[in-house]
Amino acid sequence: MRLSTPLLAAAVMTARVAAVLRQYTLVVTHATIAPDGVSRSAWLVNGTTPGPTIVADEGDQLSINVINKGDEPITIHWHG
């Protein structure tokens, strides 16, 4: 029993040390696209829609810089 407690504590401490800072830059633009042959107005993130997937592990810190190059204010609704 004595060995299991220190090993558990070491495993928890290791998980915290493994957390990283993940940095992303999202450039939001407004454009006309026609992915199905019909032109429509759309917001693009880094030139694509949908935008990039943000990947992180539990405990990671995220720094996300959003640059709005559109002609109107925007808000972002985060999922996950």
PyMOL Python script that loads the backbone (N, CA, C, O; Angstrom):
from pymol import cmd

cmd.read_pdbstr("""\
ATOM      1  N   MET A   1       0.813  -1.191   0.000  1.00  0.00           N
ATOM      2  CA  MET A   1       0.000   0.000   0.000  1.00  0.00           C
ATOM      3  C   MET A   1       0.853   1.251   0.000  1.00  0.00           C
ATOM      4  O   MET A   1       0.485   2.241  -0.631  1.00  0.00           O
ATOM      5  N   ARG A   2       1.953   1.236   0.671  1.00  0.00           N
ATOM      6  CA  ARG A   2       2.774   2.433   0.742  1.00  0.00           C
ATOM      7  C   ARG A   2       3.249   2.881  -0.634  1.00  0.00           C
ATOM      8  O   ARG A   2       3.346   4.083  -0.880  1.00  0.00           O
ATOM      9  N   LEU A   3       3.542   1.975  -1.516  1.00  0.00           N
ATOM     10  CA  LEU A   3       4.046   2.343  -2.831  1.00  0.00           C
ATOM     11  C   LEU A   3       2.956   2.894  -3.739  1.00  0.00           C
ATOM     12  O   LEU A   3       3.245   3.708  -4.617  1.00  0.00           O
ATOM     13  N   SER A   4       1.716   2.471  -3.550  1.00  0.00           N
ATOM     14  CA  SER A   4       0.661   2.924  -4.457  1.00  0.00           C
ATOM     15  C   SER A   4       0.362   4.411  -4.285  1.00  0.00           C
ATOM     16  O   SER A   4       0.071   5.090  -5.269  1.00  0.00           O
ATOM     17  N   THR A   5       0.425   4.924  -3.089  1.00  0.00           N
ATOM     18  CA  THR A   5       0.136   6.344  -2.872  1.00  0.00           C
ATOM     19  C   THR A   5       1.189   7.237  -3.520  1.00  0.00           C
ATOM     20  O   THR A   5       0.810   8.171  -4.226  1.00  0.00           O
ATOM     21  N   PRO A   6       2.486   7.010  -3.327  1.00  0.00           N
ATOM     22  CA  PRO A   6       3.469   7.856  -4.014  1.00  0.00           C
ATOM     23  C   PRO A   6       3.388   7.732  -5.530  1.00  0.00           C
ATOM     24  O   PRO A   6       3.579   8.727  -6.230  1.00  0.00           O
ATOM     25  N   LEU A   7       3.113   6.548  -6.058  1.00  0.00           N
ATOM     26  CA  LEU A   7       3.009   6.388  -7.502  1.00  0.00           C
ATOM     27  C   LEU A   7       1.815   7.155  -8.049  1.00  0.00           C
ATOM     28  O   LEU A   7       1.909   7.765  -9.114  1.00  0.00           O
ATOM     29  N   LEU A   8       0.703   7.134  -7.342  1.00  0.00           N
ATOM     30  CA  LEU A   8      -0.470   7.876  -7.770  1.00  0.00           C
ATOM     31  C   LEU A   8      -0.165   9.368  -7.764  1.00  0.00           C
ATOM     32  O   LEU A   8      -0.518  10.074  -8.708  1.00  0.00           O
ATOM     33  N   ALA A   9       0.480   9.848  -6.725  1.00  0.00           N
ATOM     34  CA  ALA A   9       0.838  11.268  -6.658  1.00  0.00           C
ATOM     35  C   ALA A   9       1.792  11.627  -7.787  1.00  0.00           C
ATOM     36  O   ALA A   9       1.667  12.699  -8.379  1.00  0.00           O
ATOM     37  N   ALA A  10       2.728  10.763  -8.093  1.00  0.00           N
ATOM     38  CA  ALA A  10       3.664  11.027  -9.190  1.00  0.00           C
ATOM     39  C   ALA A  10       2.933  11.073 -10.522  1.00  0.00           C
ATOM     40  O   ALA A  10       3.265  11.893 -11.377  1.00  0.00           O
ATOM     41  N   ALA A  11       1.949  10.213 -10.711  1.00  0.00           N
ATOM     42  CA  ALA A  11       1.190  10.212 -11.964  1.00  0.00           C
ATOM     43  C   ALA A  11       0.398  11.500 -12.114  1.00  0.00           C
ATOM     44  O   ALA A  11       0.329  12.054 -13.211  1.00  0.00           O
ATOM     45  N   VAL A  12      -0.196  11.981 -11.045  1.00  0.00           N
ATOM     46  CA  VAL A  12      -0.956  13.228 -11.100  1.00  0.00           C
ATOM     47  C   VAL A  12      -0.027  14.396 -11.384  1.00  0.00           C
ATOM     48  O   VAL A  12      -0.360  15.260 -12.195  1.00  0.00           O
ATOM     49  N   MET A  13       1.118  14.440 -10.740  1.00  0.00           N
ATOM     50  CA  MET A  13       2.067  15.534 -10.968  1.00  0.00           C
ATOM     51  C   MET A  13       2.589  15.496 -12.400  1.00  0.00           C
ATOM     52  O   MET A  13       2.778  16.550 -13.008  1.00  0.00           O
ATOM     53  N   THR A  14       2.822  14.327 -12.943  1.00  0.00           N
ATOM     54  CA  THR A  14       3.294  14.210 -14.315  1.00  0.00           C
ATOM     55  C   THR A  14       2.262  14.753 -15.295  1.00  0.00           C
ATOM     56  O   THR A  14       2.624  15.411 -16.270  1.00  0.00           O
ATOM     57  N   ALA A  15       0.991  14.488 -15.051  1.00  0.00           N
ATOM     58  CA  ALA A  15      -0.058  14.986 -15.943  1.00  0.00           C
ATOM     59  C   ALA A  15      -0.074  16.507 -15.957  1.00  0.00           C
ATOM     60  O   ALA A  15      -0.290  17.103 -17.012  1.00  0.00           O
ATOM     61  N   ARG A  16       0.143  17.140 -14.838  1.00  0.00           N
ATOM     62  CA  ARG A  16       0.152  18.597 -14.780  1.00  0.00           C
ATOM     63  C   ARG A  16       1.372  19.176 -15.483  1.00  0.00           C
ATOM     64  O   ARG A  16       1.277  20.224 -16.121  1.00  0.00           O
ATOM     65  N   VAL A  17       2.493  18.522 -15.376  1.00  0.00           N
ATOM     66  CA  VAL A  17       3.708  18.996 -16.036  1.00  0.00           C
ATOM     67  C   VAL A  17       3.568  18.890 -17.549  1.00  0.00           C
ATOM     68  O   VAL A  17       4.131  19.705 -18.280  1.00  0.00           O
ATOM     69  N   ALA A  18       2.822  17.892 -18.028  1.00  0.00           N
ATOM     70  CA  ALA A  18       2.688  17.655 -19.459  1.00  0.00           C
ATOM     71  C   ALA A  18       1.786  18.681 -20.146  1.00  0.00           C
ATOM     72  O   ALA A  18       1.789  18.758 -21.375  1.00  0.00           O
ATOM     73  N   ALA A  19       1.009  19.477 -19.387  1.00  0.00           N
ATOM     74  CA  ALA A  19       0.131  20.481 -19.995  1.00  0.00           C
ATOM     75  C   ALA A  19       0.979  21.497 -20.752  1.00  0.00           C
ATOM     76  O   ALA A  19       2.067  21.872 -20.314  1.00  0.00           O
ATOM     77  N   VAL A  20       0.462  21.932 -21.890  1.00  0.00           N
ATOM     78  CA  VAL A  20       1.214  22.873 -22.722  1.00  0.00           C
ATOM     79  C   VAL A  20       0.345  24.081 -23.070  1.00  0.00           C
ATOM     80  O   VAL A  20      -0.878  24.050 -22.929  1.00  0.00           O
ATOM     81  N   LEU A  21       0.999  25.130 -23.521  1.00  0.00           N
ATOM     82  CA  LEU A  21       0.308  26.301 -24.043  1.00  0.00           C
ATOM     83  C   LEU A  21       0.159  26.106 -25.542  1.00  0.00           C
ATOM     84  O   LEU A  21       1.153  25.972 -26.256  1.00  0.00           O
ATOM     85  N   ARG A  22      -1.063  26.092 -26.015  1.00  0.00           N
ATOM     86  CA  ARG A  22      -1.329  25.941 -27.448  1.00  0.00           C
ATOM     87  C   ARG A  22      -1.793  27.287 -27.976  1.00  0.00           C
ATOM     88  O   ARG A  22      -2.744  27.873 -27.458  1.00  0.00           O
ATOM     89  N   GLN A  23      -1.115  27.776 -29.012  1.00  0.00           N
ATOM     90  CA  GLN A  23      -1.409  29.096 -29.555  1.00  0.00           C
ATOM     91  C   GLN A  23      -1.972  28.980 -30.964  1.00  0.00           C
ATOM     92  O   GLN A  23      -1.461  28.231 -31.796  1.00  0.00           O
ATOM     93  N   TYR A  24      -3.034  29.736 -31.212  1.00  0.00           N
ATOM     94  CA  TYR A  24      -3.679  29.753 -32.520  1.00  0.00           C
ATOM     95  C   TYR A  24      -3.943  31.194 -32.923  1.00  0.00           C
ATOM     96  O   TYR A  24      -4.196  32.048 -32.073  1.00  0.00           O
ATOM     97  N   THR A  25      -3.884  31.462 -34.220  1.00  0.00           N
ATOM     98  CA  THR A  25      -4.317  32.736 -34.778  1.00  0.00           C
ATOM     99  C   THR A  25      -5.416  32.438 -35.780  1.00  0.00           C
ATOM    100  O   THR A  25      -5.237  31.636 -36.697  1.00  0.00           O
ATOM    101  N   LEU A  26      -6.560  33.091 -35.596  1.00  0.00           N
ATOM    102  CA  LEU A  26      -7.697  32.918 -36.493  1.00  0.00           C
ATOM    103  C   LEU A  26      -7.939  34.238 -37.205  1.00  0.00           C
ATOM    104  O   LEU A  26      -8.233  35.248 -36.566  1.00  0.00           O
ATOM    105  N   VAL A  27      -7.814  34.234 -38.535  1.00  0.00           N
ATOM    106  CA  VAL A  27      -8.068  35.427 -39.337  1.00  0.00           C
ATOM    107  C   VAL A  27      -9.439  35.259 -39.985  1.00  0.00           C
ATOM    108  O   VAL A  27      -9.647  34.362 -40.803  1.00  0.00           O
ATOM    109  N   VAL A  28     -10.366  36.130 -39.610  1.00  0.00           N
ATOM    110  CA  VAL A  28     -11.747  36.039 -40.086  1.00  0.00           C
ATOM    111  C   VAL A  28     -11.946  37.026 -41.231  1.00  0.00           C
ATOM    112  O   VAL A  28     -11.652  38.214 -41.099  1.00  0.00           O
ATOM    113  N   THR A  29     -12.453  36.516 -42.363  1.00  0.00           N
ATOM    114  CA  THR A  29     -12.738  37.353 -43.532  1.00  0.00           C
ATOM    115  C   THR A  29     -14.146  37.047 -44.031  1.00  0.00           C
ATOM    116  O   THR A  29     -14.741  36.028 -43.680  1.00  0.00           O
ATOM    117  N   HIS A  30     -14.654  37.938 -44.843  1.00  0.00           N
ATOM    118  CA  HIS A  30     -15.979  37.766 -45.441  1.00  0.00           C
ATOM    119  C   HIS A  30     -15.770  37.610 -46.939  1.00  0.00           C
ATOM    120  O   HIS A  30     -15.012  38.371 -47.539  1.00  0.00           O
ATOM    121  N   ALA A  31     -16.432  36.632 -47.551  1.00  0.00           N
ATOM    122  CA  ALA A  31     -16.225  36.377 -48.978  1.00  0.00           C
ATOM    123  C   ALA A  31     -17.467  35.739 -49.584  1.00  0.00           C
ATOM    124  O   ALA A  31     -18.367  35.290 -48.873  1.00  0.00           O
ATOM    125  N   THR A  32     -17.496  35.709 -50.902  1.00  0.00           N
ATOM    126  CA  THR A  32     -18.528  34.979 -51.630  1.00  0.00           C
ATOM    127  C   THR A  32     -17.938  33.639 -52.034  1.00  0.00           C
ATOM    128  O   THR A  32     -16.878  33.576 -52.656  1.00  0.00           O
ATOM    129  N   ILE A  33     -18.633  32.570 -51.675  1.00  0.00           N
ATOM    130  CA  ILE A  33     -18.162  31.221 -52.009  1.00  0.00           C
ATOM    131  C   ILE A  33     -19.271  30.475 -52.743  1.00  0.00           C
ATOM    132  O   ILE A  33     -20.441  30.850 -52.671  1.00  0.00           O
ATOM    133  N   ALA A  34     -18.885  29.416 -53.449  1.00  0.00           N
ATOM    134  CA  ALA A  34     -19.862  28.590 -54.170  1.00  0.00           C
ATOM    135  C   ALA A  34     -19.440  27.123 -54.106  1.00  0.00           C
ATOM    136  O   ALA A  34     -19.149  26.526 -55.142  1.00  0.00           O
ATOM    137  N   PRO A  35     -19.401  26.527 -52.902  1.00  0.00           N
ATOM    138  CA  PRO A  35     -18.942  25.139 -52.801  1.00  0.00           C
ATOM    139  C   PRO A  35     -19.835  24.140 -53.530  1.00  0.00           C
ATOM    140  O   PRO A  35     -19.375  23.072 -53.934  1.00  0.00           O
ATOM    141  N   ASP A  36     -21.109  24.485 -53.699  1.00  0.00           N
ATOM    142  CA  ASP A  36     -22.039  23.592 -54.399  1.00  0.00           C
ATOM    143  C   ASP A  36     -22.503  24.181 -55.727  1.00  0.00           C
ATOM    144  O   ASP A  36     -23.473  23.708 -56.318  1.00  0.00           O
ATOM    145  N   GLY A  37     -21.797  25.224 -56.196  1.00  0.00           N
ATOM    146  CA  GLY A  37     -22.148  25.854 -57.458  1.00  0.00           C
ATOM    147  C   GLY A  37     -23.088  27.037 -57.321  1.00  0.00           C
ATOM    148  O   GLY A  37     -23.330  27.747 -58.297  1.00  0.00           O
ATOM    149  N   VAL A  38     -23.626  27.264 -56.121  1.00  0.00           N
ATOM    150  CA  VAL A  38     -24.509  28.404 -55.868  1.00  0.00           C
ATOM    151  C   VAL A  38     -23.742  29.420 -55.024  1.00  0.00           C
ATOM    152  O   VAL A  38     -23.303  29.109 -53.917  1.00  0.00           O
ATOM    153  N   SER A  39     -23.585  30.636 -55.552  1.00  0.00           N
ATOM    154  CA  SER A  39     -22.832  31.668 -54.832  1.00  0.00           C
ATOM    155  C   SER A  39     -23.588  32.135 -53.599  1.00  0.00           C
ATOM    156  O   SER A  39     -24.803  32.332 -53.629  1.00  0.00           O
ATOM    157  N   ARG A  40     -22.840  32.307 -52.514  1.00  0.00           N
ATOM    158  CA  ARG A  40     -23.426  32.826 -51.276  1.00  0.00           C
ATOM    159  C   ARG A  40     -22.348  33.515 -50.455  1.00  0.00           C
ATOM    160  O   ARG A  40     -21.157  33.244 -50.606  1.00  0.00           O
ATOM    161  N   SER A  41     -22.786  34.400 -49.594  1.00  0.00           N
ATOM    162  CA  SER A  41     -21.902  35.128 -48.699  1.00  0.00           C
ATOM    163  C   SER A  41     -21.546  34.232 -47.514  1.00  0.00           C
ATOM    164  O   SER A  41     -22.400  33.508 -47.002  1.00  0.00           O
ATOM    165  N   ALA A  42     -20.293  34.278 -47.080  1.00  0.00           N
ATOM    166  CA  ALA A  42     -19.875  33.427 -45.961  1.00  0.00           C
ATOM    167  C   ALA A  42     -18.724  34.065 -45.200  1.00  0.00           C
ATOM    168  O   ALA A  42     -17.961  34.868 -45.738  1.00  0.00           O
ATOM    169  N   TRP A  43     -18.622  33.681 -43.932  1.00  0.00           N
ATOM    170  CA  TRP A  43     -17.458  34.040 -43.129  1.00  0.00           C
ATOM    171  C   TRP A  43     -16.435  32.920 -43.288  1.00  0.00           C
ATOM    172  O   TRP A  43     -16.783  31.743 -43.203  1.00  0.00           O
ATOM    173  N   LEU A  44     -15.192  33.279 -43.515  1.00  0.00           N
ATOM    174  CA  LEU A  44     -14.107  32.303 -43.622  1.00  0.00           C
ATOM    175  C   LEU A  44     -13.159  32.508 -42.444  1.00  0.00           C
ATOM    176  O   LEU A  44     -12.929  33.637 -42.011  1.00  0.00           O
ATOM    177  N   VAL A  45     -12.622  31.429 -41.940  1.00  0.00           N
ATOM    178  CA  VAL A  45     -11.615  31.503 -40.885  1.00  0.00           C
ATOM    179  C   VAL A  45     -10.353  30.866 -41.439  1.00  0.00           C
ATOM    180  O   VAL A  45     -10.337  29.681 -41.770  1.00  0.00           O
ATOM    181  N   ASN A  46      -9.299  31.659 -41.538  1.00  0.00           N
ATOM    182  CA  ASN A  46      -8.040  31.240 -42.164  1.00  0.00           C
ATOM    183  C   ASN A  46      -8.283  30.755 -43.590  1.00  0.00           C
ATOM    184  O   ASN A  46      -7.636  29.823 -44.067  1.00  0.00           O
ATOM    185  N   GLY A  47      -9.237  31.413 -44.261  1.00  0.00           N
ATOM    186  CA  GLY A  47      -9.508  31.133 -45.665  1.00  0.00           C
ATOM    187  C   GLY A  47     -10.406  29.944 -45.933  1.00  0.00           C
ATOM    188  O   GLY A  47     -10.618  29.591 -47.093  1.00  0.00           O
ATOM    189  N   THR A  48     -10.947  29.309 -44.888  1.00  0.00           N
ATOM    190  CA  THR A  48     -11.779  28.124 -45.094  1.00  0.00           C
ATOM    191  C   THR A  48     -13.068  28.204 -44.286  1.00  0.00           C
ATOM    192  O   THR A  48     -13.166  28.943 -43.307  1.00  0.00           O
ATOM    193  N   THR A  49     -14.041  27.432 -44.716  1.00  0.00           N
ATOM    194  CA  THR A  49     -15.251  27.233 -43.934  1.00  0.00           C
ATOM    195  C   THR A  49     -15.631  25.759 -44.028  1.00  0.00           C
ATOM    196  O   THR A  49     -15.758  25.270 -45.151  1.00  0.00           O
ATOM    197  N   PRO A  50     -15.818  25.028 -42.967  1.00  0.00           N
ATOM    198  CA  PRO A  50     -15.631  25.543 -41.615  1.00  0.00           C
ATOM    199  C   PRO A  50     -14.163  25.858 -41.365  1.00  0.00           C
ATOM    200  O   PRO A  50     -13.286  25.434 -42.117  1.00  0.00           O
ATOM    201  N   GLY A  51     -13.912  26.601 -40.306  1.00  0.00           N
ATOM    202  CA  GLY A  51     -12.537  26.979 -39.960  1.00  0.00           C
ATOM    203  C   GLY A  51     -11.751  25.802 -39.419  1.00  0.00           C
ATOM    204  O   GLY A  51     -12.245  24.675 -39.393  1.00  0.00           O
ATOM    205  N   PRO A  52     -10.523  26.065 -38.987  1.00  0.00           N
ATOM    206  CA  PRO A  52      -9.656  24.990 -38.500  1.00  0.00           C
ATOM    207  C   PRO A  52     -10.165  24.389 -37.189  1.00  0.00           C
ATOM    208  O   PRO A  52     -10.893  25.034 -36.435  1.00  0.00           O
ATOM    209  N   THR A  53      -9.775  23.167 -36.941  1.00  0.00           N
ATOM    210  CA  THR A  53     -10.080  22.514 -35.672  1.00  0.00           C
ATOM    211  C   THR A  53      -9.030  22.917 -34.651  1.00  0.00           C
ATOM    212  O   THR A  53      -7.830  22.861 -34.921  1.00  0.00           O
ATOM    213  N   ILE A  54      -9.489  23.320 -33.484  1.00  0.00           N
ATOM    214  CA  ILE A  54      -8.573  23.656 -32.391  1.00  0.00           C
ATOM    215  C   ILE A  54      -8.436  22.403 -31.538  1.00  0.00           C
ATOM    216  O   ILE A  54      -9.425  21.876 -31.030  1.00  0.00           O
ATOM    217  N   VAL A  55      -7.209  21.934 -31.387  1.00  0.00           N
ATOM    218  CA  VAL A  55      -6.949  20.692 -30.665  1.00  0.00           C
ATOM    219  C   VAL A  55      -6.242  21.011 -29.358  1.00  0.00           C
ATOM    220  O   VAL A  55      -5.260  21.752 -29.339  1.00  0.00           O
ATOM    221  N   ALA A  56      -6.748  20.446 -28.260  1.00  0.00           N
ATOM    222  CA  ALA A  56      -6.117  20.634 -26.955  1.00  0.00           C
ATOM    223  C   ALA A  56      -6.441  19.444 -26.075  1.00  0.00           C
ATOM    224  O   ALA A  56      -7.463  18.780 -26.247  1.00  0.00           O
ATOM    225  N   ASP A  57      -5.562  19.191 -25.143  1.00  0.00           N
ATOM    226  CA  ASP A  57      -5.791  18.150 -24.149  1.00  0.00           C
ATOM    227  C   ASP A  57      -6.263  18.801 -22.858  1.00  0.00           C
ATOM    228  O   ASP A  57      -5.970  19.969 -22.602  1.00  0.00           O
ATOM    229  N   GLU A  58      -6.987  18.052 -22.051  1.00  0.00           N
ATOM    230  CA  GLU A  58      -7.454  18.580 -20.775  1.00  0.00           C
ATOM    231  C   GLU A  58      -6.270  19.107 -19.980  1.00  0.00           C
ATOM    232  O   GLU A  58      -5.252  18.427 -19.854  1.00  0.00           O
ATOM    233  N   GLY A  59      -6.396  20.303 -19.450  1.00  0.00           N
ATOM    234  CA  GLY A  59      -5.325  20.917 -18.674  1.00  0.00           C
ATOM    235  C   GLY A  59      -4.452  21.858 -19.479  1.00  0.00           C
ATOM    236  O   GLY A  59      -3.728  22.666 -18.898  1.00  0.00           O
ATOM    237  N   ASP A  60      -4.497  21.777 -20.803  1.00  0.00           N
ATOM    238  CA  ASP A  60      -3.719  22.697 -21.632  1.00  0.00           C
ATOM    239  C   ASP A  60      -4.262  24.110 -21.492  1.00  0.00           C
ATOM    240  O   ASP A  60      -5.433  24.312 -21.173  1.00  0.00           O
ATOM    241  N   GLN A  61      -3.398  25.078 -21.735  1.00  0.00           N
ATOM    242  CA  GLN A  61      -3.824  26.471 -21.797  1.00  0.00           C
ATOM    243  C   GLN A  61      -3.888  26.866 -23.258  1.00  0.00           C
ATOM    244  O   GLN A  61      -3.040  26.461 -24.054  1.00  0.00           O
ATOM    245  N   LEU A  62      -4.901  27.662 -23.615  1.00  0.00           N
ATOM    246  CA  LEU A  62      -5.066  28.112 -24.990  1.00  0.00           C
ATOM    247  C   LEU A  62      -4.896  29.616 -25.066  1.00  0.00           C
ATOM    248  O   LEU A  62      -5.387  30.356 -24.214  1.00  0.00           O
ATOM    249  N   SER A  63      -4.197  30.055 -26.093  1.00  0.00           N
ATOM    250  CA  SER A  63      -4.091  31.470 -26.425  1.00  0.00           C
ATOM    251  C   SER A  63      -4.547  31.592 -27.872  1.00  0.00           C
ATOM    252  O   SER A  63      -3.870  31.124 -28.787  1.00  0.00           O
ATOM    253  N   ILE A  64      -5.709  32.230 -28.072  1.00  0.00           N
ATOM    254  CA  ILE A  64      -6.284  32.317 -29.413  1.00  0.00           C
ATOM    255  C   ILE A  64      -6.420  33.781 -29.791  1.00  0.00           C
ATOM    256  O   ILE A  64      -7.171  34.527 -29.163  1.00  0.00           O
ATOM    257  N   ASN A  65      -5.691  34.186 -30.818  1.00  0.00           N
ATOM    258  CA  ASN A  65      -5.713  35.555 -31.318  1.00  0.00           C
ATOM    259  C   ASN A  65      -6.661  35.600 -32.512  1.00  0.00           C
ATOM    260  O   ASN A  65      -6.406  34.956 -33.529  1.00  0.00           O
ATOM    261  N   VAL A  66      -7.751  36.355 -32.396  1.00  0.00           N
ATOM    262  CA  VAL A  66      -8.734  36.461 -33.475  1.00  0.00           C
ATOM    263  C   VAL A  66      -8.565  37.817 -34.146  1.00  0.00           C
ATOM    264  O   VAL A  66      -8.663  38.859 -33.498  1.00  0.00           O
ATOM    265  N   ILE A  67      -8.311  37.793 -35.453  1.00  0.00           N
ATOM    266  CA  ILE A  67      -8.146  39.018 -36.235  1.00  0.00           C
ATOM    267  C   ILE A  67      -9.339  39.132 -37.170  1.00  0.00           C
ATOM    268  O   ILE A  67      -9.541  38.285 -38.041  1.00  0.00           O
ATOM    269  N   ASN A  68     -10.129  40.184 -36.984  1.00  0.00           N
ATOM    270  CA  ASN A  68     -11.318  40.398 -37.802  1.00  0.00           C
ATOM    271  C   ASN A  68     -10.956  41.282 -38.987  1.00  0.00           C
ATOM    272  O   ASN A  68     -10.726  42.481 -38.824  1.00  0.00           O
ATOM    273  N   LYS A  69     -10.904  40.696 -40.176  1.00  0.00           N
ATOM    274  CA  LYS A  69     -10.648  41.469 -41.393  1.00  0.00           C
ATOM    275  C   LYS A  69     -11.930  41.694 -42.185  1.00  0.00           C
ATOM    276  O   LYS A  69     -11.884  42.113 -43.342  1.00  0.00           O
ATOM    277  N   GLY A  70     -13.069  41.417 -41.569  1.00  0.00           N
ATOM    278  CA  GLY A  70     -14.358  41.663 -42.196  1.00  0.00           C
ATOM    279  C   GLY A  70     -14.764  43.116 -42.006  1.00  0.00           C
ATOM    280  O   GLY A  70     -14.058  43.894 -41.364  1.00  0.00           O
ATOM    281  N   ASP A  71     -15.903  43.468 -42.569  1.00  0.00           N
ATOM    282  CA  ASP A  71     -16.365  44.849 -42.486  1.00  0.00           C
ATOM    283  C   ASP A  71     -17.405  45.059 -41.388  1.00  0.00           C
ATOM    284  O   ASP A  71     -18.001  46.133 -41.312  1.00  0.00           O
ATOM    285  N   GLU A  72     -17.639  44.052 -40.531  1.00  0.00           N
ATOM    286  CA  GLU A  72     -18.574  44.169 -39.413  1.00  0.00           C
ATOM    287  C   GLU A  72     -17.979  43.501 -38.181  1.00  0.00           C
ATOM    288  O   GLU A  72     -17.096  42.652 -38.296  1.00  0.00           O
ATOM    289  N   PRO A  73     -18.465  43.885 -36.999  1.00  0.00           N
ATOM    290  CA  PRO A  73     -18.008  43.200 -35.782  1.00  0.00           C
ATOM    291  C   PRO A  73     -18.445  41.726 -35.806  1.00  0.00           C
ATOM    292  O   PRO A  73     -19.431  41.373 -36.452  1.00  0.00           O
ATOM    293  N   ILE A  74     -17.707  40.888 -35.102  1.00  0.00           N
ATOM    294  CA  ILE A  74     -18.035  39.457 -35.040  1.00  0.00           C
ATOM    295  C   ILE A  74     -18.013  38.973 -33.595  1.00  0.00           C
ATOM    296  O   ILE A  74     -17.419  39.609 -32.724  1.00  0.00           O
ATOM    297  N   THR A  75     -18.655  37.862 -33.358  1.00  0.00           N
ATOM    298  CA  THR A  75     -18.505  37.112 -32.110  1.00  0.00           C
ATOM    299  C   THR A  75     -18.244  35.664 -32.505  1.00  0.00           C
ATOM    300  O   THR A  75     -18.642  35.218 -33.581  1.00  0.00           O
ATOM    301  N   ILE A  76     -17.581  34.949 -31.632  1.00  0.00           N
ATOM    302  CA  ILE A  76     -17.307  33.533 -31.892  1.00  0.00           C
ATOM    303  C   ILE A  76     -17.923  32.717 -30.772  1.00  0.00           C
ATOM    304  O   ILE A  76     -17.744  33.025 -29.594  1.00  0.00           O
ATOM    305  N   HIS A  77     -18.646  31.677 -31.145  1.00  0.00           N
ATOM    306  CA  HIS A  77     -19.272  30.760 -30.192  1.00  0.00           C
ATOM    307  C   HIS A  77     -18.431  29.483 -30.188  1.00  0.00           C
ATOM    308  O   HIS A  77     -18.372  28.770 -31.190  1.00  0.00           O
ATOM    309  N   TRP A  78     -17.792  29.203 -29.076  1.00  0.00           N
ATOM    310  CA  TRP A  78     -16.893  28.050 -28.982  1.00  0.00           C
ATOM    311  C   TRP A  78     -17.678  26.796 -28.634  1.00  0.00           C
ATOM    312  O   TRP A  78     -18.568  26.835 -27.784  1.00  0.00           O
ATOM    313  N   HIS A  79     -17.357  25.688 -29.281  1.00  0.00           N
ATOM    314  CA  HIS A  79     -17.963  24.383 -28.992  1.00  0.00           C
ATOM    315  C   HIS A  79     -16.876  23.459 -28.471  1.00  0.00           C
ATOM    316  O   HIS A  79     -15.698  23.639 -28.780  1.00  0.00           O
ATOM    317  N   GLY A  80     -17.266  22.487 -27.695  1.00  0.00           N
ATOM    318  CA  GLY A  80     -16.301  21.482 -27.290  1.00  0.00           C
ATOM    319  C   GLY A  80     -16.303  21.232 -25.821  1.00  0.00           C
ATOM    320  O   GLY A  80     -15.534  20.402 -25.334  1.00  0.00           O
TER     321      GLY A  80
END
""", "prot")
cmd.dss("prot")
cmd.show_as("cartoon", "prot")
cmd.util.cbc("prot")
cmd.orient("prot")
